Amino acid sequence: MKIVPLLGRILFALIFVMSGINHVGGAGADYAAASGVPAANIMVRLAGLLALVGGLSILLGYKARIGAWLVVIFLIPVTLAMHKFWGISDQMAAQMQMAMFMKNVALIGGALFIAYFGAGPLSIDNKS
């Protein structure tokens, strides 16, 4: 059953690696600017770097606790700045943003588990 934490790490990390690659390239900067993020082009790229490095760290199980904290540092401001469902009058858009907000809250929870428990077996951190 040592493979279960490895599979969990892979599945958890994929969203950060994939979105990190896109954000480092500047994808989403226009959306961030429209949401009121200052210096959106720079901030999106920095956020992408945090997500990418944190995601790769978790994926590989190398310094996974630090990687998990990078993911938390990425997620908190992104969640609060980009998914402000409470300020949207359109019911459908508000519902979508609330779902994205809650998804990010769940991801923060998962990252906190990794920050506390580490990468688990079958990781670079636990190679003996």
ABEGO torsion letter per residue (X at the ends): XAAAAAAAAAAAAAAAAAAAAAAAAGBGAAAAAAAGBBGAAAAAAAAAAAAAAAAAAAAAGBGAAAAAAAAAAAAAAAAAAABBAAABABAAAAAAAAAAAAAAAAAAAAAAAAAAAEAEBGBAAABX
